[in-house]
């Protein structure tokens, strides 16, 4: 065996030992020799070890929260009665390919980020946590890093339609969630336009909607003066700035006259299970794949969030024991 090979094997072995030692520090495993040395440590050494342990615990927690599991508190009733206001839900971030932070914490300063490969892609029926893309006509949301929880209704390329509150995907009635809720049982008649609806200018409402095709990467959209407002926000968001212009009878993207546009990303259509009280894709549009955070899969804890902490005994009395560790589907 050559000297180069021996050196390479030694380097690999050293790297493995360092990595194993780092993992042991993260999870608190100590060797017999380390336990023996602890008996003879001075108070200063013990204090240093305490802060060192805190540091590694913080690193471990950061890795878990960033890449694997995240806790999300539910502030609105848009997913009732599947998920209730006051539920603390665990989110599997790894399943759809977790990513590093996009912004410096507590600021809007963007960071270069990377994404891990996904185990699988979102599918229809999944309860998905995602970063809110912004209102219908906004380039970006007013507040960044706001997570929404909705059910995935349409995949890239799917055709979504709602007829008298009944959802159809690709012409077939969509699976009905077990805890679906309608606060207003009577549907808004077809043809009664809601000016808040997405896309802008369509004569639809929340109960009679579509058909609308969810865009997928590679789709080529023919653009004209009749539909440019429907696509303006998506195109601007894909460029990250205001690039769409209409000059007289002509359409420009980034200063170049165009008659079509090729979609860069895959998109999803999301709806809440509380169909009459959900601000979702029917109003603000599609969710791009890169804003998908993970899948909500279990309720960790639940109580009445409207009770203030100053009334601690009433708050503790509101704990919903039947919802603790309840699987979501």
C-alpha positions as CSV (number, residue, x, y, z in Angstrom):
1,X,0.0,0.0,0.0
2,X,1.4,3.4,-1.0
3,X,2.2,6.3,1.5
4,X,-0.5,8.4,-0.2
5,X,-3.2,5.7,0.4
6,X,-2.1,5.4,4.1
7,X,-2.3,9.2,4.5
8,X,-5.8,9.3,2.9
9,X,-7.0,6.5,5.2
10,X,-5.6,8.3,8.2
11,X,-7.3,11.5,7.2
12,X,-10.7,9.7,6.8
13,X,-10.3,7.9,10.1
14,X,-9.5,11.2,11.9
15,X,-12.5,12.9,10.3
16,X,-14.8,10.1,11.3
17,X,-13.4,10.3,14.9
18,X,-14.0,14.0,15.0
19,X,-17.6,13.6,13.7
20,X,-18.4,10.9,16.1
21,X,-17.0,13.0,19.0
22,X,-19.1,15.9,17.9
23,X,-22.3,13.7,17.8
24,X,-21.5,12.4,21.3
25,X,-21.2,16.0,22.5
26,X,-24.5,16.9,21.0
27,X,-26.4,14.0,22.6
28,X,-24.4,14.0,25.9
29,X,-22.6,10.6,25.6
30,X,-19.4,10.5,27.7
31,X,-16.7,7.9,27.8
32,X,-15.5,6.2,31.0
33,X,-12.3,8.2,31.0
34,X,-14.3,11.5,30.7
35,X,-16.5,10.4,33.6
36,X,-13.4,9.7,35.7
37,X,-11.9,13.1,34.9
38,X,-15.1,14.8,36.0
39,X,-14.5,13.7,39.6
40,X,-11.4,15.8,39.8
41,X,-12.5,19.0,38.0
42,X,-12.3,22.4,39.7
43,X,-15.4,24.6,40.1
44,X,-14.1,26.8,37.2
45,X,-13.7,23.7,35.0
46,X,-17.2,22.6,35.9
47,X,-18.6,26.0,35.1
48,X,-16.8,26.0,31.7
49,X,-18.2,22.5,31.0
50,X,-21.7,23.6,31.9
51,X,-21.7,26.5,29.4
52,X,-20.1,24.2,26.8
53,X,-22.9,21.8,27.3
54,X,-25.5,24.6,26.9
55,X,-23.8,25.6,23.7
56,X,-23.9,22.1,22.2
57,X,-27.5,21.7,23.3
58,X,-28.4,25.0,21.6
59,X,-26.7,23.8,18.4
60,X,-28.6,20.5,18.6
61,X,-31.9,22.3,19.1
62,X,-31.1,24.6,16.2
63,X,-30.3,21.7,13.8
64,X,-33.5,19.9,14.8
65,X,-35.7,23.0,14.4
66,X,-34.1,24.0,11.2
67,X,-33.9,20.7,9.3
68,X,-36.1,18.0,11.0
69,X,-39.0,18.9,13.2
70,X,-40.7,22.2,13.9
71,X,-43.4,23.2,16.3
72,X,-46.1,25.5,14.9
73,X,-48.9,27.2,16.9
74,X,-52.2,27.4,15.1
75,X,-53.6,31.0,15.4
76,X,-56.7,30.8,13.1
77,X,-59.6,28.5,12.6
78,X,-59.1,27.9,8.8
79,X,-58.4,24.2,9.3
80,X,-61.1,23.5,11.9
81,X,-62.2,20.9,12.9
82,X,-59.1,19.0,11.7
83,X,-56.8,21.4,13.6
84,X,-58.1,23.7,16.3
85,X,-57.0,27.2,17.3
86,X,-54.6,26.7,20.2
87,X,-53.2,23.4,18.9
88,X,-49.4,23.1,18.9
89,X,-48.6,21.0,15.8
90,X,-45.4,19.2,14.9
91,X,-44.2,19.6,11.3
92,X,-42.0,17.1,9.5
93,X,-39.6,19.4,7.6
94,X,-37.4,16.6,6.3
95,X,-40.0,14.8,4.2
96,X,-40.3,17.5,1.6
97,X,-36.6,18.5,1.7
98,X,-35.8,21.0,4.5
99,X,-33.8,24.1,3.8
100,X,-31.5,26.4,5.7
101,X,-32.8,29.7,7.0
102,X,-33.6,32.3,4.3
103,X,-33.2,35.4,6.5
104,X,-31.1,36.5,9.4
105,X,-33.3,35.9,12.5
106,X,-35.6,38.9,13.4
107,X,-34.6,40.8,10.2
108,X,-35.5,40.8,6.5
109,X,-31.8,40.4,5.4
110,X,-31.7,37.5,3.0
111,X,-29.1,34.7,3.3
112,X,-27.8,32.3,0.7
113,X,-29.6,29.0,1.5
114,X,-29.5,25.4,0.5
115,X,-32.1,22.7,0.3
116,X,-31.8,18.9,1.1
117,X,-33.3,16.4,-1.3
118,X,-36.9,15.5,-0.5
119,X,-38.1,12.1,0.5
120,X,-41.2,12.6,-1.5
121,X,-43.2,15.5,-3.1
122,X,-46.4,16.9,-1.6
123,X,-49.5,15.0,-2.7
124,X,-53.2,15.9,-2.7
125,X,-54.7,15.6,0.7
126,X,-51.5,16.4,2.6
127,X,-51.7,18.9,5.4
128,X,-48.9,21.3,4.3
129,X,-47.1,24.0,6.2
130,X,-45.7,26.7,3.9
131,X,-44.4,30.3,3.9
132,X,-47.2,32.7,3.0
133,X,-46.4,33.9,-0.6
134,X,-48.3,37.2,-0.2
135,X,-51.6,38.7,-1.1
136,X,-53.0,38.3,-4.6
137,X,-51.4,41.4,-6.1
138,X,-48.3,41.6,-3.9
139,X,-44.8,41.0,-5.1
140,X,-43.9,39.7,-1.6
141,X,-45.7,39.5,1.7
142,X,-45.7,42.5,4.1
143,X,-44.3,40.3,6.9
144,X,-41.7,37.6,6.0
145,X,-41.4,34.1,7.5
146,X,-45.2,33.8,8.2
147,X,-46.2,30.1,8.1
148,X,-49.7,29.0,6.9
149,X,-51.2,25.5,7.4
150,X,-53.6,24.3,4.7
151,X,-54.6,21.1,2.9
152,X,-53.0,20.5,-0.5
153,X,-55.9,20.4,-3.1
154,X,-54.1,20.8,-6.4
155,X,-50.7,19.6,-7.6
156,X,-48.7,21.1,-10.5
157,X,-50.7,20.5,-13.7
158,X,-53.9,19.7,-11.9
159,X,-57.2,21.4,-12.8
160,X,-59.1,22.6,-9.7
161,X,-62.8,23.4,-9.8
162,X,-65.5,24.0,-7.1
163,X,-69.1,23.5,-7.8
164,X,-71.6,24.5,-5.1
165,X,-68.9,24.0,-2.4
166,X,-67.9,20.5,-3.8
167,X,-64.2,20.4,-4.9
168,X,-63.3,18.6,-8.1
169,X,-59.7,17.9,-9.2
170,X,-59.2,16.8,-12.8
171,X,-62.9,16.3,-13.2
172,X,-63.3,14.0,-10.3
173,X,-64.7,14.8,-6.9
174,X,-62.0,15.4,-4.4
175,X,-61.6,13.2,-1.2
176,X,-63.6,14.7,1.6
177,X,-61.6,15.3,4.8
178,X,-63.1,13.6,7.9
179,X,-63.5,16.9,9.8
180,X,-64.5,19.2,7.0
181,X,-66.5,22.2,8.1
182,X,-69.0,24.6,6.5
183,X,-70.1,27.6,8.6
184,X,-72.3,28.7,5.8
185,X,-74.1,25.7,4.3
186,X,-75.8,27.5,1.4
187,X,-73.4,28.0,-1.5
188,X,-72.9,31.4,-3.1
189,X,-74.6,31.1,-6.6
190,X,-72.4,30.7,-9.6
191,X,-71.9,33.9,-11.5
192,X,-72.0,36.0,-8.3
193,X,-68.5,37.5,-8.6
194,X,-66.2,38.1,-5.6
195,X,-63.7,40.8,-6.5
196,X,-61.3,39.4,-3.9
197,X,-61.0,36.1,-5.8
198,X,-57.8,34.8,-7.5
199,X,-57.0,35.2,-10.3
200,X,-57.8,38.9,-10.7
201,X,-60.8,39.5,-13.0
202,X,-62.3,36.0,-13.0
203,X,-66.1,36.0,-12.4
204,X,-65.9,33.4,-9.6
205,X,-66.5,33.1,-5.8
206,X,-65.3,30.8,-3.1
207,X,-68.1,28.3,-3.6
208,X,-68.2,28.3,-7.4
209,X,-64.7,28.5,-8.6
210,X,-62.7,27.6,-11.7
211,X,-61.9,25.5,-13.6
212,X,-58.3,26.7,-13.0
213,X,-55.1,24.8,-14.0
214,X,-52.3,24.8,-11.4
215,X,-49.0,25.8,-13.3
216,X,-46.0,23.6,-13.3
217,X,-42.4,24.2,-14.3
218,X,-42.0,24.3,-18.1
219,X,-45.6,25.3,-18.9
220,X,-45.7,27.9,-21.6
221,X,-48.4,30.6,-21.0
222,X,-49.7,32.5,-24.0
223,X,-50.0,36.2,-22.8
224,X,-52.4,38.8,-24.1
225,X,-54.1,41.9,-22.8
226,X,-57.0,39.8,-21.5
227,X,-55.0,37.6,-19.2
228,X,-51.8,39.5,-18.3
229,X,-53.2,40.7,-15.0
230,X,-53.8,37.0,-14.0
231,X,-50.2,36.2,-14.5
232,X,-48.5,39.5,-13.5
233,X,-47.9,38.7,-9.9
234,X,-46.5,35.1,-10.6
235,X,-44.1,36.4,-13.2
236,X,-42.9,39.3,-11.0
237,X,-42.4,36.9,-8.1
238,X,-40.4,34.5,-10.2
239,X,-38.1,37.4,-11.2
240,X,-38.1,38.8,-7.6
241,X,-39.0,42.3,-8.9
242,X,-41.6,44.2,-10.9
243,X,-40.8,43.2,-14.5
244,X,-44.2,43.1,-16.2
245,X,-45.2,46.2,-18.2
246,X,-48.1,46.9,-20.5
247,X,-47.4,49.7,-23.0
248,X,-50.4,50.4,-25.2
249,X,-51.2,47.0,-26.8
250,X,-47.8,45.4,-26.1
251,X,-46.6,43.4,-23.1
252,X,-43.0,43.5,-21.8
253,X,-41.1,41.4,-19.4
254,X,-37.9,42.8,-18.1
255,X,-37.9,45.3,-21.0
256,X,-38.4,42.7,-23.7
257,X,-41.6,42.5,-25.7
258,X,-43.2,39.0,-25.3
259,X,-46.3,37.1,-26.3
260,X,-45.7,34.1,-24.0
261,X,-44.0,33.1,-20.7
262,X,-42.4,29.9,-19.6
263,X,-43.2,29.0,-15.9
264,X,-40.0,28.4,-13.9
265,X,-41.4,26.7,-10.8
266,X,-43.9,24.1,-9.7
267,X,-47.0,25.4,-7.8
268,X,-49.7,24.0,-5.5
269,X,-53.3,25.0,-4.7
270,X,-54.1,25.0,-1.0
271,X,-57.4,25.2,0.9
272,X,-58.5,25.1,4.5
273,X,-60.9,22.4,5.8
274,X,-63.1,25.1,7.3
275,X,-64.2,26.0,3.8
276,X,-66.4,29.0,4.6
277,X,-63.8,30.6,6.8
278,X,-60.4,30.1,5.2
279,X,-58.2,32.6,3.5
280,X,-56.5,30.4,1.0
281,X,-55.5,29.8,-2.7
282,X,-59.0,30.9,-3.8
283,X,-58.1,34.4,-2.7
284,X,-54.3,34.8,-2.9
285,X,-53.2,32.2,-5.4
286,X,-50.7,29.4,-5.8
287,X,-47.9,28.3,-3.5
288,X,-44.5,27.8,-5.2
289,X,-42.6,24.6,-4.3
290,X,-39.7,26.5,-2.7
291,X,-42.0,27.9,0.0
292,X,-43.2,24.5,1.1
293,X,-41.9,24.0,4.7
294,X,-43.2,20.5,5.6
295,X,-46.1,18.3,6.6
296,X,-48.1,18.7,9.8
297,X,-48.5,15.2,11.2
298,X,-49.4,15.4,15.0
299,X,-50.9,17.6,17.6
300,X,-48.3,17.9,20.4
301,X,-50.4,20.0,22.8
302,X,-53.6,22.0,22.8
303,X,-55.4,24.6,25.0
304,X,-57.6,27.7,24.7
305,X,-55.1,30.4,23.4
306,X,-57.6,33.2,24.2
307,X,-57.1,32.8,27.9
308,X,-54.3,35.1,29.1
309,X,-51.3,33.7,31.1
310,X,-52.4,35.9,34.0
311,X,-55.3,33.5,34.5
312,X,-53.0,30.5,34.7
313,X,-55.4,28.1,36.5
314,X,-58.2,28.7,33.9
315,X,-55.6,28.3,31.1
316,X,-54.4,25.0,32.5
317,X,-58.0,23.9,32.9
318,X,-58.6,24.5,29.2
319,X,-56.0,21.9,28.1
320,X,-57.6,19.5,25.6
321,X,-56.3,16.2,26.8
322,X,-58.1,14.3,24.0
323,X,-56.0,16.2,21.4
324,X,-52.6,15.6,22.9
325,X,-50.5,13.4,20.5
326,X,-53.5,13.2,18.0
327,X,-52.3,12.2,14.6
328,X,-53.5,14.5,11.7
329,X,-54.9,13.2,8.4
